[in-house]
Amino acid sequence: MTVVLGPDDAIDPRWAWAGSVAEVSGLVRAGRTVAVTLPEDATEAIATAAVFAWAGARVFRTTPETARDVRLAVEMTDSLAGRRPPALTRRGLA
């Protein structure tokens, strides 16, 4: 389950907040649901979300303008990591 929040959305007190990939990885290994806050710049937010998603973060706080793009980046990362089936598959045989 992936959650993308706006800056003013309510948070679950059981979520563990992390600020680095090492923190995310450690908390995920401990079985915690990890939340991260993304930068305000759209390009940085998308790239950071993909890296944190690869490490196992599940909750992403971002601006409303980048929420859609962040969700797409996280879904793509989950597909590449094998945690989610791809939306569309094609055979690579010609």
PDB file of N, CA, C and O in Angstrom, chain B, residues numbered from 101:
ATOM      1  N   MET B 101       0.835  -1.170   0.000  1.00  0.00           N
ATOM      2  CA  MET B 101       0.000   0.000   0.000  1.00  0.00           C
ATOM      3  C   MET B 101       0.892   1.250   0.000  1.00  0.00           C
ATOM      4  O   MET B 101       1.754   1.408   0.865  1.00  0.00           O
ATOM      5  N   THR B 102       0.680   2.098  -0.943  1.00  0.00           N
ATOM      6  CA  THR B 102       1.410   3.350  -1.038  1.00  0.00           C
ATOM      7  C   THR B 102       0.451   4.503  -0.755  1.00  0.00           C
ATOM      8  O   THR B 102      -0.674   4.522  -1.253  1.00  0.00           O
ATOM      9  N   VAL B 103       0.906   5.458   0.046  1.00  0.00           N
ATOM     10  CA  VAL B 103       0.106   6.619   0.392  1.00  0.00           C
ATOM     11  C   VAL B 103       0.878   7.868  -0.015  1.00  0.00           C
ATOM     12  O   VAL B 103       2.043   8.027   0.348  1.00  0.00           O
ATOM     13  N   VAL B 104       0.230   8.752  -0.769  1.00  0.00           N
ATOM     14  CA  VAL B 104       0.823  10.042  -1.132  1.00  0.00           C
ATOM     15  C   VAL B 104      -0.009  11.116  -0.450  1.00  0.00           C
ATOM     16  O   VAL B 104      -1.205  11.248  -0.709  1.00  0.00           O
ATOM     17  N   LEU B 105       0.631  11.877   0.418  1.00  0.00           N
ATOM     18  CA  LEU B 105      -0.048  12.894   1.219  1.00  0.00           C
ATOM     19  C   LEU B 105       0.325  14.294   0.783  1.00  0.00           C
ATOM     20  O   LEU B 105       1.412  14.528   0.255  1.00  0.00           O
ATOM     21  N   GLY B 106      -0.581  15.214   1.009  1.00  0.00           N
ATOM     22  CA  GLY B 106      -0.280  16.628   0.843  1.00  0.00           C
ATOM     23  C   GLY B 106       0.368  17.151   2.111  1.00  0.00           C
ATOM     24  O   GLY B 106       0.415  16.443   3.117  1.00  0.00           O
ATOM     25  N   PRO B 107       0.869  18.380   2.081  1.00  0.00           N
ATOM     26  CA  PRO B 107       1.577  18.924   3.244  1.00  0.00           C
ATOM     27  C   PRO B 107       0.707  19.099   4.482  1.00  0.00           C
ATOM     28  O   PRO B 107       1.235  19.129   5.594  1.00  0.00           O
ATOM     29  N   ASP B 108      -0.605  19.216   4.327  1.00  0.00           N
ATOM     30  CA  ASP B 108      -1.490  19.441   5.473  1.00  0.00           C
ATOM     31  C   ASP B 108      -2.328  18.216   5.840  1.00  0.00           C
ATOM     32  O   ASP B 108      -3.156  18.287   6.748  1.00  0.00           O
ATOM     33  N   ASP B 109      -2.122  17.095   5.145  1.00  0.00           N
ATOM     34  CA  ASP B 109      -2.908  15.893   5.430  1.00  0.00           C
ATOM     35  C   ASP B 109      -2.520  15.287   6.776  1.00  0.00           C
ATOM     36  O   ASP B 109      -1.385  15.418   7.233  1.00  0.00           O
ATOM     37  N   ALA B 110      -3.484  14.628   7.391  1.00  0.00           N
ATOM     38  CA  ALA B 110      -3.243  13.983   8.683  1.00  0.00           C
ATOM     39  C   ALA B 110      -2.284  12.813   8.526  1.00  0.00           C
ATOM     40  O   ALA B 110      -2.251  12.145   7.492  1.00  0.00           O
ATOM     41  N   ILE B 111      -1.508  12.584   9.571  1.00  0.00           N
ATOM     42  CA  ILE B 111      -0.550  11.474   9.543  1.00  0.00           C
ATOM     43  C   ILE B 111      -0.917  10.466  10.617  1.00  0.00           C
ATOM     44  O   ILE B 111      -1.546  10.807  11.618  1.00  0.00           O
ATOM     45  N   ASP B 112      -0.523   9.239  10.401  1.00  0.00           N
ATOM     46  CA  ASP B 112      -0.747   8.162  11.349  1.00  0.00           C
ATOM     47  C   ASP B 112       0.422   8.161  12.336  1.00  0.00           C
ATOM     48  O   ASP B 112       1.572   8.104  11.901  1.00  0.00           O
ATOM     49  N   PRO B 113       0.178   8.222  13.621  1.00  0.00           N
ATOM     50  CA  PRO B 113       1.280   8.265  14.591  1.00  0.00           C
ATOM     51  C   PRO B 113       2.121   6.990  14.613  1.00  0.00           C
ATOM     52  O   PRO B 113       3.217   6.990  15.172  1.00  0.00           O
ATOM     53  N   ARG B 114       1.629   5.909  14.017  1.00  0.00           N
ATOM     54  CA  ARG B 114       2.407   4.665  13.984  1.00  0.00           C
ATOM     55  C   ARG B 114       3.466   4.667  12.889  1.00  0.00           C
ATOM     56  O   ARG B 114       4.349   3.809  12.890  1.00  0.00           O
ATOM     57  N   TRP B 115       3.397   5.609  11.956  1.00  0.00           N
ATOM     58  CA  TRP B 115       4.393   5.668  10.895  1.00  0.00           C
ATOM     59  C   TRP B 115       5.725   6.151  11.440  1.00  0.00           C
ATOM     60  O   TRP B 115       5.773   7.019  12.311  1.00  0.00           O
ATOM     61  N   ALA B 116       6.797   5.588  10.924  1.00  0.00           N
ATOM     62  CA  ALA B 116       8.141   6.025  11.305  1.00  0.00           C
ATOM     63  C   ALA B 116       8.649   6.957  10.205  1.00  0.00           C
ATOM     64  O   ALA B 116       8.653   6.591   9.030  1.00  0.00           O
ATOM     65  N   TRP B 117       9.073   8.153  10.586  1.00  0.00           N
ATOM     66  CA  TRP B 117       9.573   9.125   9.623  1.00  0.00           C
ATOM     67  C   TRP B 117      11.066   8.944   9.439  1.00  0.00           C
ATOM     68  O   TRP B 117      11.794   8.737  10.409  1.00  0.00           O
ATOM     69  N   ALA B 118      11.528   9.022   8.197  1.00  0.00           N
ATOM     70  CA  ALA B 118      12.948   8.854   7.891  1.00  0.00           C
ATOM     71  C   ALA B 118      13.398   9.970   6.967  1.00  0.00           C
ATOM     72  O   ALA B 118      12.597  10.547   6.231  1.00  0.00           O
ATOM     73  N   GLY B 119      14.695  10.268   7.014  1.00  0.00           N
ATOM     74  CA  GLY B 119      15.240  11.337   6.191  1.00  0.00           C
ATOM     75  C   GLY B 119      16.357  10.901   5.277  1.00  0.00           C
ATOM     76  O   GLY B 119      16.896  11.711   4.522  1.00  0.00           O
ATOM     77  N   SER B 120      16.719   9.611   5.334  1.00  0.00           N
ATOM     78  CA  SER B 120      17.783   9.114   4.465  1.00  0.00           C
ATOM     79  C   SER B 120      17.457   7.689   4.030  1.00  0.00           C
ATOM     80  O   SER B 120      16.618   7.016   4.629  1.00  0.00           O
ATOM     81  N   VAL B 121      18.127   7.248   2.990  1.00  0.00           N
ATOM     82  CA  VAL B 121      17.909   5.893   2.486  1.00  0.00           C
ATOM     83  C   VAL B 121      18.317   4.865   3.534  1.00  0.00           C
ATOM     84  O   VAL B 121      17.659   3.836   3.684  1.00  0.00           O
ATOM     85  N   ALA B 122      19.397   5.137   4.257  1.00  0.00           N
ATOM     86  CA  ALA B 122      19.843   4.209   5.297  1.00  0.00           C
ATOM     87  C   ALA B 122      18.785   4.070   6.398  1.00  0.00           C
ATOM     88  O   ALA B 122      18.520   2.965   6.873  1.00  0.00           O
ATOM     89  N   GLU B 123      18.189   5.181   6.796  1.00  0.00           N
ATOM     90  CA  GLU B 123      17.127   5.133   7.803  1.00  0.00           C
ATOM     91  C   GLU B 123      15.928   4.353   7.289  1.00  0.00           C
ATOM     92  O   GLU B 123      15.364   3.526   8.006  1.00  0.00           O
ATOM     93  N   VAL B 124      15.538   4.616   6.046  1.00  0.00           N
ATOM     94  CA  VAL B 124      14.398   3.909   5.451  1.00  0.00           C
ATOM     95  C   VAL B 124      14.669   2.408   5.447  1.00  0.00           C
ATOM     96  O   VAL B 124      13.823   1.623   5.876  1.00  0.00           O
ATOM     97  N   SER B 125      15.823   2.014   4.972  1.00  0.00           N
ATOM     98  CA  SER B 125      16.159   0.589   4.889  1.00  0.00           C
ATOM     99  C   SER B 125      16.123  -0.075   6.262  1.00  0.00           C
ATOM    100  O   SER B 125      15.586  -1.172   6.408  1.00  0.00           O
ATOM    101  N   GLY B 126      16.693   0.586   7.266  1.00  0.00           N
ATOM    102  CA  GLY B 126      16.699   0.030   8.613  1.00  0.00           C
ATOM    103  C   GLY B 126      15.308  -0.123   9.194  1.00  0.00           C
ATOM    104  O   GLY B 126      14.991  -1.148   9.796  1.00  0.00           O
ATOM    105  N   LEU B 127      14.479   0.892   9.015  1.00  0.00           N
ATOM    106  CA  LEU B 127      13.111   0.834   9.533  1.00  0.00           C
ATOM    107  C   LEU B 127      12.266  -0.212   8.802  1.00  0.00           C
ATOM    108  O   LEU B 127      11.441  -0.886   9.419  1.00  0.00           O
ATOM    109  N   VAL B 128      12.469  -0.347   7.502  1.00  0.00           N
ATOM    110  CA  VAL B 128      11.737  -1.369   6.738  1.00  0.00           C
ATOM    111  C   VAL B 128      12.140  -2.761   7.222  1.00  0.00           C
ATOM    112  O   VAL B 128      11.287  -3.632   7.394  1.00  0.00           O
ATOM    113  N   ARG B 129      13.443  -2.970   7.440  1.00  0.00           N
ATOM    114  CA  ARG B 129      13.901  -4.270   7.956  1.00  0.00           C
ATOM    115  C   ARG B 129      13.299  -4.571   9.326  1.00  0.00           C
ATOM    116  O   ARG B 129      13.085  -5.733   9.671  1.00  0.00           O
ATOM    117  N   ALA B 130      13.026  -3.521  10.109  1.00  0.00           N
ATOM    118  CA  ALA B 130      12.421  -3.698  11.431  1.00  0.00           C
ATOM    119  C   ALA B 130      10.905  -3.903  11.345  1.00  0.00           C
ATOM    120  O   ALA B 130      10.249  -4.115  12.365  1.00  0.00           O
ATOM    121  N   GLY B 131      10.352  -3.839  10.135  1.00  0.00           N
ATOM    122  CA  GLY B 131       8.922  -4.073   9.951  1.00  0.00           C
ATOM    123  C   GLY B 131       8.039  -2.851  10.120  1.00  0.00           C
ATOM    124  O   GLY B 131       6.826  -2.989  10.279  1.00  0.00           O
ATOM    125  N   ARG B 132       8.613  -1.666  10.089  1.00  0.00           N
ATOM    126  CA  ARG B 132       7.844  -0.436  10.266  1.00  0.00           C
ATOM    127  C   ARG B 132       7.329   0.089   8.928  1.00  0.00           C
ATOM    128  O   ARG B 132       7.920  -0.181   7.883  1.00  0.00           O
ATOM    129  N   THR B 133       6.236   0.832   8.962  1.00  0.00           N
ATOM    130  CA  THR B 133       5.754   1.579   7.804  1.00  0.00           C
ATOM    131  C   THR B 133       6.498   2.902   7.810  1.00  0.00           C
ATOM    132  O   THR B 133       6.415   3.665   8.772  1.00  0.00           O
ATOM    133  N   VAL B 134       7.226   3.172   6.735  1.00  0.00           N
ATOM    134  CA  VAL B 134       8.118   4.328   6.703  1.00  0.00           C
ATOM    135  C   VAL B 134       7.507   5.438   5.866  1.00  0.00           C
ATOM    136  O   VAL B 134       7.001   5.208   4.768  1.00  0.00           O
ATOM    137  N   ALA B 135       7.567   6.656   6.416  1.00  0.00           N
ATOM    138  CA  ALA B 135       7.086   7.851   5.742  1.00  0.00           C
ATOM    139  C   ALA B 135       8.263   8.792   5.505  1.00  0.00           C
ATOM    140  O   ALA B 135       9.186   8.869   6.316  1.00  0.00           O
ATOM    141  N   VAL B 136       8.216   9.506   4.378  1.00  0.00           N
ATOM    142  CA  VAL B 136       9.263  10.466   4.040  1.00  0.00           C
ATOM    143  C   VAL B 136       8.623  11.753   3.540  1.00  0.00           C
ATOM    144  O   VAL B 136       7.516  11.745   3.002  1.00  0.00           O
ATOM    145  N   THR B 137       9.331  12.848   3.726  1.00  0.00           N
ATOM    146  CA  THR B 137       8.914  14.139   3.184  1.00  0.00           C
ATOM    147  C   THR B 137       9.797  14.437   1.991  1.00  0.00           C
ATOM    148  O   THR B 137      11.021  14.345   2.082  1.00  0.00           O
ATOM    149  N   LEU B 138       9.183  14.796   0.868  1.00  0.00           N
ATOM    150  CA  LEU B 138       9.914  15.022  -0.374  1.00  0.00           C
ATOM    151  C   LEU B 138      10.208  16.510  -0.581  1.00  0.00           C
ATOM    152  O   LEU B 138       9.508  17.367  -0.043  1.00  0.00           O
ATOM    153  N   PRO B 139      11.246  16.808  -1.364  1.00  0.00           N
ATOM    154  CA  PRO B 139      11.560  18.220  -1.662  1.00  0.00           C
ATOM    155  C   PRO B 139      10.416  18.890  -2.428  1.00  0.00           C
ATOM    156  O   PRO B 139       9.566  18.213  -3.007  1.00  0.00           O
ATOM    157  N   GLU B 140      10.404  20.221  -2.422  1.00  0.00           N
ATOM    158  CA  GLU B 140       9.345  20.959  -3.116  1.00  0.00           C
ATOM    159  C   GLU B 140       9.539  21.014  -4.618  1.00  0.00           C
ATOM    160  O   GLU B 140       8.556  21.098  -5.354  1.00  0.00           O
ATOM    161  N   ASP B 141      10.776  20.969  -5.098  1.00  0.00           N
ATOM    162  CA  ASP B 141      11.041  20.975  -6.531  1.00  0.00           C
ATOM    163  C   ASP B 141      10.504  19.688  -7.149  1.00  0.00           C
ATOM    164  O   ASP B 141      10.768  18.599  -6.638  1.00  0.00           O
ATOM    165  N   ALA B 142       9.748  19.804  -8.250  1.00  0.00           N
ATOM    166  CA  ALA B 142       9.079  18.646  -8.846  1.00  0.00           C
ATOM    167  C   ALA B 142      10.060  17.567  -9.289  1.00  0.00           C
ATOM    168  O   ALA B 142       9.848  16.390  -8.999  1.00  0.00           O
ATOM    169  N   THR B 143      11.115  17.941  -9.976  1.00  0.00           N
ATOM    170  CA  THR B 143      12.084  16.954 -10.460  1.00  0.00           C
ATOM    171  C   THR B 143      12.769  16.247  -9.304  1.00  0.00           C
ATOM    172  O   THR B 143      12.940  15.028  -9.327  1.00  0.00           O
ATOM    173  N   GLU B 144      13.159  17.008  -8.295  1.00  0.00           N
ATOM    174  CA  GLU B 144      13.799  16.410  -7.122  1.00  0.00           C
ATOM    175  C   GLU B 144      12.831  15.505  -6.369  1.00  0.00           C
ATOM    176  O   GLU B 144      13.230  14.448  -5.879  1.00  0.00           O
ATOM    177  N   ALA B 145      11.565  15.905  -6.270  1.00  0.00           N
ATOM    178  CA  ALA B 145      10.574  15.100  -5.551  1.00  0.00           C
ATOM    179  C   ALA B 145      10.358  13.756  -6.234  1.00  0.00           C
ATOM    180  O   ALA B 145      10.267  12.729  -5.562  1.00  0.00           O
ATOM    181  N   ILE B 146      10.277  13.752  -7.556  1.00  0.00           N
ATOM    182  CA  ILE B 146      10.053  12.511  -8.294  1.00  0.00           C
ATOM    183  C   ILE B 146      11.249  11.575  -8.143  1.00  0.00           C
ATOM    184  O   ILE B 146      11.083  10.384  -7.879  1.00  0.00           O
ATOM    185  N   ALA B 147      12.453  12.117  -8.310  1.00  0.00           N
ATOM    186  CA  ALA B 147      13.658  11.294  -8.189  1.00  0.00           C
ATOM    187  C   ALA B 147      13.816  10.760  -6.764  1.00  0.00           C
ATOM    188  O   ALA B 147      14.141   9.588  -6.573  1.00  0.00           O
ATOM    189  N   THR B 148      13.592  11.605  -5.777  1.00  0.00           N
ATOM    190  CA  THR B 148      13.725  11.195  -4.385  1.00  0.00           C
ATOM    191  C   THR B 148      12.682  10.143  -4.027  1.00  0.00           C
ATOM    192  O   THR B 148      12.980   9.189  -3.309  1.00  0.00           O
ATOM    193  N   ALA B 149      11.466  10.315  -4.524  1.00  0.00           N
ATOM    194  CA  ALA B 149      10.413   9.336  -4.261  1.00  0.00           C
ATOM    195  C   ALA B 149      10.782   7.969  -4.818  1.00  0.00           C
ATOM    196  O   ALA B 149      10.557   6.953  -4.161  1.00  0.00           O
ATOM    197  N   ALA B 150      11.347   7.931  -6.024  1.00  0.00           N
ATOM    198  CA  ALA B 150      11.741   6.657  -6.623  1.00  0.00           C
ATOM    199  C   ALA B 150      12.811   5.964  -5.786  1.00  0.00           C
ATOM    200  O   ALA B 150      12.743   4.754  -5.570  1.00  0.00           O
ATOM    201  N   VAL B 151      13.793   6.720  -5.316  1.00  0.00           N
ATOM    202  CA  VAL B 151      14.866   6.133  -4.501  1.00  0.00           C
ATOM    203  C   VAL B 151      14.308   5.628  -3.167  1.00  0.00           C
ATOM    204  O   VAL B 151      14.608   4.509  -2.751  1.00  0.00           O
ATOM    205  N   PHE B 152      13.506   6.444  -2.506  1.00  0.00           N
ATOM    206  CA  PHE B 152      12.926   6.016  -1.229  1.00  0.00           C
ATOM    207  C   PHE B 152      11.983   4.825  -1.422  1.00  0.00           C
ATOM    208  O   PHE B 152      11.942   3.934  -0.574  1.00  0.00           O
ATOM    209  N   ALA B 153      11.228   4.795  -2.519  1.00  0.00           N
ATOM    210  CA  ALA B 153      10.340   3.661  -2.789  1.00  0.00           C
ATOM    211  C   ALA B 153      11.153   2.386  -2.991  1.00  0.00           C
ATOM    212  O   ALA B 153      10.766   1.317  -2.519  1.00  0.00           O
ATOM    213  N   TRP B 154      12.272   2.499  -3.689  1.00  0.00           N
ATOM    214  CA  TRP B 154      13.132   1.331  -3.901  1.00  0.00           C
ATOM    215  C   TRP B 154      13.625   0.796  -2.555  1.00  0.00           C
ATOM    216  O   TRP B 154      13.745  -0.415  -2.370  1.00  0.00           O
ATOM    217  N   ALA B 155      13.910   1.703  -1.620  1.00  0.00           N
ATOM    218  CA  ALA B 155      14.385   1.307  -0.296  1.00  0.00           C
ATOM    219  C   ALA B 155      13.256   0.761   0.586  1.00  0.00           C
ATOM    220  O   ALA B 155      13.522   0.129   1.608  1.00  0.00           O
ATOM    221  N   GLY B 156      12.000   1.002   0.197  1.00  0.00           N
ATOM    222  CA  GLY B 156      10.880   0.421   0.925  1.00  0.00           C
ATOM    223  C   GLY B 156       9.930   1.387   1.596  1.00  0.00           C
ATOM    224  O   GLY B 156       9.013   0.947   2.290  1.00  0.00           O
ATOM    225  N   ALA B 157      10.110   2.690   1.420  1.00  0.00           N
ATOM    226  CA  ALA B 157       9.173   3.656   2.010  1.00  0.00           C
ATOM    227  C   ALA B 157       7.786   3.467   1.395  1.00  0.00           C
ATOM    228  O   ALA B 157       7.670   3.127   0.218  1.00  0.00           O
ATOM    229  N   ARG B 158       6.743   3.685   2.182  1.00  0.00           N
ATOM    230  CA  ARG B 158       5.375   3.488   1.709  1.00  0.00           C
ATOM    231  C   ARG B 158       4.535   4.747   1.779  1.00  0.00           C
ATOM    232  O   ARG B 158       3.475   4.800   1.154  1.00  0.00           O
ATOM    233  N   VAL B 159       4.966   5.772   2.518  1.00  0.00           N
ATOM    234  CA  VAL B 159       4.183   6.994   2.683  1.00  0.00           C
ATOM    235  C   VAL B 159       5.049   8.168   2.237  1.00  0.00           C
ATOM    236  O   VAL B 159       6.185   8.320   2.686  1.00  0.00           O
ATOM    237  N   PHE B 160       4.500   8.998   1.347  1.00  0.00           N
ATOM    238  CA  PHE B 160       5.254  10.097   0.756  1.00  0.00           C
ATOM    239  C   PHE B 160       4.484  11.399   0.933  1.00  0.00           C
ATOM    240  O   PHE B 160       3.348  11.517   0.473  1.00  0.00           O
ATOM    241  N   ARG B 161       5.091  12.374   1.594  1.00  0.00           N
ATOM    242  CA  ARG B 161       4.469  13.690   1.771  1.00  0.00           C
ATOM    243  C   ARG B 161       5.077  14.619   0.719  1.00  0.00           C
ATOM    244  O   ARG B 161       6.294  14.794   0.652  1.00  0.00           O
ATOM    245  N   THR B 162       4.203  15.210  -0.098  1.00  0.00           N
ATOM    246  CA  THR B 162       4.661  16.067  -1.184  1.00  0.00           C
ATOM    247  C   THR B 162       3.660  17.191  -1.419  1.00  0.00           C
ATOM    248  O   THR B 162       2.621  17.255  -0.763  1.00  0.00           O
ATOM    249  N   THR B 163       3.977  18.070  -2.351  1.00  0.00           N
ATOM    250  CA  THR B 163       3.066  19.161  -2.679  1.00  0.00           C
ATOM    251  C   THR B 163       1.934  18.630  -3.560  1.00  0.00           C
ATOM    252  O   THR B 163       2.117  17.633  -4.258  1.00  0.00           O
ATOM    253  N   PRO B 164       0.777  19.276  -3.539  1.00  0.00           N
ATOM    254  CA  PRO B 164      -0.333  18.816  -4.381  1.00  0.00           C
ATOM    255  C   PRO B 164       0.006  18.818  -5.871  1.00  0.00           C
ATOM    256  O   PRO B 164      -0.519  18.000  -6.625  1.00  0.00           O
ATOM    257  N   GLU B 165       0.876  19.725  -6.297  1.00  0.00           N
ATOM    258  CA  GLU B 165       1.234  19.814  -7.715  1.00  0.00           C
ATOM    259  C   GLU B 165       2.026  18.603  -8.192  1.00  0.00           C
ATOM    260  O   GLU B 165       1.948  18.246  -9.367  1.00  0.00           O
ATOM    261  N   THR B 166       2.780  17.972  -7.316  1.00  0.00           N
ATOM    262  CA  THR B 166       3.623  16.841  -7.725  1.00  0.00           C
ATOM    263  C   THR B 166       3.060  15.491  -7.299  1.00  0.00           C
ATOM    264  O   THR B 166       3.664  14.458  -7.590  1.00  0.00           O
ATOM    265  N   ALA B 167       1.932  15.475  -6.626  1.00  0.00           N
ATOM    266  CA  ALA B 167       1.390  14.222  -6.089  1.00  0.00           C
ATOM    267  C   ALA B 167       1.170  13.171  -7.176  1.00  0.00           C
ATOM    268  O   ALA B 167       1.530  12.009  -6.988  1.00  0.00           O
ATOM    269  N   ARG B 168       0.590  13.558  -8.297  1.00  0.00           N
ATOM    270  CA  ARG B 168       0.324  12.596  -9.374  1.00  0.00           C
ATOM    271  C   ARG B 168       1.620  12.009  -9.918  1.00  0.00           C
ATOM    272  O   ARG B 168       1.721  10.796 -10.103  1.00  0.00           O
ATOM    273  N   ASP B 169       2.608  12.857 -10.177  1.00  0.00           N
ATOM    274  CA  ASP B 169       3.880  12.385 -10.724  1.00  0.00           C
ATOM    275  C   ASP B 169       4.639  11.523  -9.723  1.00  0.00           C
ATOM    276  O   ASP B 169       5.294  10.551 -10.101  1.00  0.00           O
ATOM    277  N   VAL B 170       4.548  11.881  -8.451  1.00  0.00           N
ATOM    278  CA  VAL B 170       5.195  11.066  -7.416  1.00  0.00           C
ATOM    279  C   VAL B 170       4.558   9.687  -7.366  1.00  0.00           C
ATOM    280  O   VAL B 170       5.262   8.680  -7.284  1.00  0.00           O
ATOM    281  N   ARG B 171       3.226   9.631  -7.416  1.00  0.00           N
ATOM    282  CA  ARG B 171       2.551   8.323  -7.396  1.00  0.00           C
ATOM    283  C   ARG B 171       2.974   7.475  -8.590  1.00  0.00           C
ATOM    284  O   ARG B 171       3.222   6.279  -8.437  1.00  0.00           O
ATOM    285  N   LEU B 172       3.059   8.072  -9.773  1.00  0.00           N
ATOM    286  CA  LEU B 172       3.491   7.317 -10.957  1.00  0.00           C
ATOM    287  C   LEU B 172       4.924   6.804 -10.797  1.00  0.00           C
ATOM    288  O   LEU B 172       5.222   5.669 -11.168  1.00  0.00           O
ATOM    289  N   ALA B 173       5.802   7.629 -10.250  1.00  0.00           N
ATOM    290  CA  ALA B 173       7.193   7.207 -10.040  1.00  0.00           C
ATOM    291  C   ALA B 173       7.271   6.066  -9.034  1.00  0.00           C
ATOM    292  O   ALA B 173       8.041   5.125  -9.224  1.00  0.00           O
ATOM    293  N   VAL B 174       6.489   6.139  -7.977  1.00  0.00           N
ATOM    294  CA  VAL B 174       6.491   5.086  -6.968  1.00  0.00           C
ATOM    295  C   VAL B 174       5.924   3.796  -7.550  1.00  0.00           C
ATOM    296  O   VAL B 174       6.469   2.722  -7.297  1.00  0.00           O
ATOM    297  N   GLU B 175       4.849   3.875  -8.320  1.00  0.00           N
ATOM    298  CA  GLU B 175       4.272   2.678  -8.935  1.00  0.00           C
ATOM    299  C   GLU B 175       5.249   2.042  -9.919  1.00  0.00           C
ATOM    300  O   GLU B 175       5.370   0.818  -9.968  1.00  0.00           O
ATOM    301  N   MET B 176       5.944   2.862 -10.702  1.00  0.00           N
ATOM    302  CA  MET B 176       6.933   2.333 -11.640  1.00  0.00           C
ATOM    303  C   MET B 176       8.067   1.642 -10.882  1.00  0.00           C
ATOM    304  O   MET B 176       8.509   0.559 -11.268  1.00  0.00           O
ATOM    305  N   THR B 177       8.531   2.269  -9.808  1.00  0.00           N
ATOM    306  CA  THR B 177       9.605   1.684  -9.010  1.00  0.00           C
ATOM    307  C   THR B 177       9.167   0.362  -8.397  1.00  0.00           C
ATOM    308  O   THR B 177       9.936  -0.599  -8.392  1.00  0.00           O
ATOM    309  N   ASP B 178       7.946   0.298  -7.881  1.00  0.00           N
ATOM    310  CA  ASP B 178       7.443  -0.949  -7.315  1.00  0.00           C
ATOM    311  C   ASP B 178       7.344  -2.042  -8.374  1.00  0.00           C
ATOM    312  O   ASP B 178       7.600  -3.209  -8.078  1.00  0.00           O
ATOM    313  N   SER B 179       6.977  -1.684  -9.596  1.00  0.00           N
ATOM    314  CA  SER B 179       6.931  -2.666 -10.688  1.00  0.00           C
ATOM    315  C   SER B 179       8.326  -3.181 -11.006  1.00  0.00           C
ATOM    316  O   SER B 179       8.523  -4.383 -11.185  1.00  0.00           O
ATOM    317  N   LEU B 180       9.300  -2.270 -11.078  1.00  0.00           N
ATOM    318  CA  LEU B 180      10.670  -2.676 -11.364  1.00  0.00           C
ATOM    319  C   LEU B 180      11.255  -3.533 -10.250  1.00  0.00           C
ATOM    320  O   LEU B 180      12.061  -4.426 -10.512  1.00  0.00           O
ATOM    321  N   ALA B 181      10.857  -3.269  -9.009  1.00  0.00           N
ATOM    322  CA  ALA B 181      11.366  -4.028  -7.869  1.00  0.00           C
ATOM    323  C   ALA B 181      10.642  -5.364  -7.699  1.00  0.00           C
ATOM    324  O   ALA B 181      11.045  -6.183  -6.871  1.00  0.00           O
ATOM    325  N   GLY B 182       9.578  -5.593  -8.474  1.00  0.00           N
ATOM    326  CA  GLY B 182       8.848  -6.852  -8.398  1.00  0.00           C
ATOM    327  C   GLY B 182       7.803  -6.901  -7.303  1.00  0.00           C
ATOM    328  O   GLY B 182       7.309  -7.980  -6.975  1.00  0.00           O
ATOM    329  N   ARG B 183       7.453  -5.763  -6.729  1.00  0.00           N
ATOM    330  CA  ARG B 183       6.437  -5.718  -5.671  1.00  0.00           C
ATOM    331  C   ARG B 183       5.048  -5.438  -6.211  1.00  0.00           C
ATOM    332  O   ARG B 183       4.070  -5.507  -5.467  1.00  0.00           O
ATOM    333  N   ARG B 184       4.947  -5.124  -7.494  1.00  0.00           N
ATOM    334  CA  ARG B 184       3.667  -4.776  -8.116  1.00  0.00           C
ATOM    335  C   ARG B 184       3.733  -5.219  -9.565  1.00  0.00           C
ATOM    336  O   ARG B 184       4.750  -5.006 -10.224  1.00  0.00           O
ATOM    337  N   PRO B 185       2.674  -5.829 -10.078  1.00  0.00           N
ATOM    338  CA  PRO B 185       2.713  -6.204 -11.492  1.00  0.00           C
ATOM    339  C   PRO B 185       2.673  -4.965 -12.383  1.00  0.00           C
ATOM    340  O   PRO B 185       2.023  -3.980 -12.033  1.00  0.00           O
ATOM    341  N   PRO B 186       3.346  -4.995 -13.512  1.00  0.00           N
ATOM    342  CA  PRO B 186       3.310  -3.835 -14.410  1.00  0.00           C
ATOM    343  C   PRO B 186       1.900  -3.609 -14.954  1.00  0.00           C
ATOM    344  O   PRO B 186       1.110  -4.545 -15.076  1.00  0.00           O
ATOM    345  N   ALA B 187       1.603  -2.364 -15.276  1.00  0.00           N
ATOM    346  CA  ALA B 187       0.278  -2.026 -15.803  1.00  0.00           C
ATOM    347  C   ALA B 187       0.073  -2.612 -17.201  1.00  0.00           C
ATOM    348  O   ALA B 187      -1.054  -2.926 -17.582  1.00  0.00           O
ATOM    349  N   LEU B 188       1.148  -2.758 -17.959  1.00  0.00           N
ATOM    350  CA  LEU B 188       1.069  -3.259 -19.325  1.00  0.00           C
ATOM    351  C   LEU B 188       2.315  -4.072 -19.612  1.00  0.00           C
ATOM    352  O   LEU B 188       3.429  -3.634 -19.324  1.00  0.00           O
ATOM    353  N   THR B 189       2.132  -5.259 -20.180  1.00  0.00           N
ATOM    354  CA  THR B 189       3.292  -6.080 -20.544  1.00  0.00           C
ATOM    355  C   THR B 189       3.234  -6.376 -22.033  1.00  0.00           C
ATOM    356  O   THR B 189       2.161  -6.485 -22.627  1.00  0.00           O
ATOM    357  N   ARG B 190       4.399  -6.502 -22.607  1.00  0.00           N
ATOM    358  CA  ARG B 190       4.517  -6.851 -24.025  1.00  0.00           C
ATOM    359  C   ARG B 190       5.628  -7.857 -24.171  1.00  0.00           C
ATOM    360  O   ARG B 190       6.632  -7.801 -23.461  1.00  0.00           O
ATOM    361  N   ARG B 191       5.449  -8.765 -25.081  1.00  0.00           N
ATOM    362  CA  ARG B 191       6.521  -9.733 -25.348  1.00  0.00           C
ATOM    363  C   ARG B 191       7.597  -9.044 -26.171  1.00  0.00           C
ATOM    364  O   ARG B 191       7.299  -8.235 -27.051  1.00  0.00           O
ATOM    365  N   GLY B 192       8.821  -9.362 -25.886  1.00  0.00           N
ATOM    366  CA  GLY B 192       9.932  -8.757 -26.568  1.00  0.00           C
ATOM    367  C   GLY B 192      10.391  -9.541 -27.803  1.00  0.00           C
ATOM    368  O   GLY B 192      11.470  -9.284 -28.336  1.00  0.00           O
ATOM    369  N   LEU B 193       9.590 -10.473 -28.245  1.00  0.00           N
ATOM    370  CA  LEU B 193       9.964 -11.274 -29.423  1.00  0.00           C
ATOM    371  C   LEU B 193       9.469 -10.619 -30.698  1.00  0.00           C
ATOM    372  O   LEU B 193       8.334 -10.146 -30.764  1.00  0.00           O
ATOM    373  N   ALA B 194      10.311 -10.594 -31.695  1.00  0.00           N
ATOM    374  CA  ALA B 194       9.921  -9.969 -32.958  1.00  0.00           C
ATOM    375  C   ALA B 194       9.463 -11.012 -33.958  1.00  0.00           C
ATOM    376  O   ALA B 194       9.095 -10.669 -35.082  1.00  0.00           O
TER     377      ALA B 194
END
